[in-house]
Amino acid sequence: MEISTLATYHCLAFVWYFFVAYSITHIKTEERPSEVFLYGGQWKYLTVLNLVLQAVFYGVSFLADVLRLIKKLRCAKPVISSRDLLFSVLAFPVSTFVCISFWTLYTYNRELVYPKSLDGVIPLWLNHAMHTAVLPFALLEILALPHRYPAKKKGLILLGFVAFLYISWVLWIYSVTGEWVYPLFALFSPPGLAAFFAGSLAIIVSFYSFGEFLNRMIWGQSKFS
């Protein structure tokens, strides 16, 4: 894509994610099912945190495009590095994980991840904006331009650290409220839950590797030399 086209696309994507994040975080309090929005509000859900992550990523991407357009290449270089790190380590694997894991569990038993009581609170379009559209956006980003991936060890350490922070947040909320972020977690014994978290981490790591594979398959090694 031309830089001007990329800038337009990244700007529109940023506005879209900002709008979706704003919409989900501004649901009227009286409309929220009490069993769903407890301690931590929406900020305990990976889906909502992913919306913020995507908005930040596309905002950084738009800034990088603008700096390139105005020929501020010296300033653009660290912004581009940040953009690529955000996309490779977080934006792509988290979006892919959110979409695939949500719809897999929703198909199996929606009450485990998205209780039916939410249908009267969250519009259908917003549900798909949070859980479906995130994957096509991530794939389109790979097709739009090449991204430099970090060394595999560094990338996996960063991804693992972020996963550890989120799991710690989930466990903290349970210790305070006695309620799990997702009803699914209540089905597991402590060893079973540890195995579930480990399995989820393995899946998201596989999505990281898949993103890296797609990036190199489409753009080739020469784009990164």
N, C-alpha and C positions, 0 to 999 in steps of 0.2 A: 504493500500500500504506500501511496505518497504520504509524506509527513502531514500535509494539511488534512488528508482524509483520515489518517490515524488520530489526529488531534480532535477532529469532529466526532469520530467514533468514541474515543475515550471520554470526551466531555459528556456525550449523551449517556454513556454507560455510568459515569459518575453521578449524573443527575438522576438516572433511573434508580440506582442503588440507594442514593440518599433519600429519594422519595419513598421507596419501599421500607427502608429502615425507619423513617419518620412515621410512616403509616402504622407499622406494627408496634412502635413504642408509644403511640398516642391513641391507642384504643381507650375509650372512655372507661374509667375505673368501675362504674356501676355495671358495665357490660361484661366484666371479666369473671369467669367462674372461679370462685374462691379456692377450689382445690387445685387449680392450675397455676394461678399467679400468687404464689406465696412469697416467702423470703427470697430476695434477689430479683424479684420481678421478672421481666423478659431476659435479663442479662445472665440468666443461668442456662439459657438454651443455646446450643451450638449453632442452631439455625440463625438466630438473631445476631450472635457474635460474628458469624460469617458474613452477614449483610454489611456490618460495619467494616469488616476486613476488606470486602470487595470495594466498598466506597473509598476507603483509604487507598487501595491499590490503583483504582482507576483515576483517582485524584492525582496520585504521584505520576501515573502514566501520562496524564494530560499535561502536567507541569513539564515533564521531560520533552514532550512533543513541542510545546510552546518555546522552550529554551532552544531546541534545535531549529525551529522556524525563524527565530530572531538571531540565529547564529551565535548564541552564547554557549558554544560547545564545551568550554572549560567548566562552566557551571552545570551543564547538562550531564557531564560524565558521572558524578556521584549520584545524581538523581536516577539516571538510567541503571546504575548498579543496584540502587535500592529497589527500583521497580522490578528488576529481574529476580532479586532475592525474594521479594514479597511474593511474586508469582510462582516461582519454582518451589519454594519451601512451604508456602501456606495457601495462596489463593487457588491454585489448581487442585492440589490434593484435598483440601478441606471442602471445596465446592463439590468435587466428585463424590467424596464420602457422604456429605449431607444428602445429596440427591439419591444416590443408590441405596444407602442404608435406610433412609426415611421411607422410600417407596417399597422397599423389600419388606420392612416391618409393617408398614401400613397395609400391604396386601395380605400379610399373614394374620395380623390382628391389630387393627388401627388403635384400639384402646391402649395398647402398650406404648404408643408414641404420640398419638394425636386423638384424644378422646372426642367422641361425637359431640360433646357439649360445646366444642370450639366452633362447630359449623355455624352456629348462630352469632358468633362473635367475629370470626375471621372470614372475610369473603373468599369465595373460591379463587378469584383472580390473585388474591394476596397469598393464598396457600401455594399456588403454582409459581408465583414470583419468588417465594422463599425457597421452595423445595424442588422445583423443576427447571426453571429458566437459568438457574445458576450454572448448570452443566453446559448447556449450549453456549453461554457467554464464555466459559472457560475454554471450550474447544475453539471458539471463534478467535479468541486471543492468541492461541497457538498458531492458527492459520494466518493471522494478521501480520505477525512479525516474529523474528527469532528472539529467544531469551537465553541469556548466558546462565547456565546452572553452576552452582558452587561445587567445590570438591564434594564427592559423595558423602564422605565422613562428616564434613561440616554441615551439609544439608540435613542429614539424618539426625545429627545432634540437635540442631535447631528445632527441627520438627518434633523430635522426642521431648525436648524441653517444653515446648508449647503444649503438647499433649499432656505432659505431667502437670502443668499449671491448671489446665482445664479439669483434669480428674481430681486434683486437689480441691478445686472450687466446688465440684459436685459433692465430694465427701464432706467438705466443710458445711455446705447447705444442709446435708442430711444430719450432721451432728448437731446443728442448731435447731432445725425444724422437726426432725424425725420423719421427714417426707423425702422421697427420692425425686430428683428432677424429672425422670421418666419412670412411669409405672413399671416398665420392663425390669428395672433394676431390683424391684422387690421380689422378683421370682427367684433370684439367685442367693445361694449361701455365700458367705465371705470368700471361700476359695473359688466358687463359681463366678463371682463378680470379678475377682482378680483375673481369672482366665478370660472373661468376656472383655475386660479392658485391654488385656494383652492381645487378644485376637483382633480387636478393633484397631489397635496400634499397628499390628501387622498389615491389616487391610489398607490403612491410610498410607503406610510406607510403600505398599505395592502401587498405590495410585501416584505417589511421588515418582517412583521409577517409571511408571507408564507415561507420565507427563514428560519426563526426560527423554524417553524413547521416542515419543511422537515428535517432540521438538527437533531431535536430531534426524529423524527419518524424513521430516518435511524440509528442513533447512540445511541439513548436512553439516559436516565438521568445518567446512571452509568459512561459514558465517561467523565462527567464534574464534578464529585465529587472529 
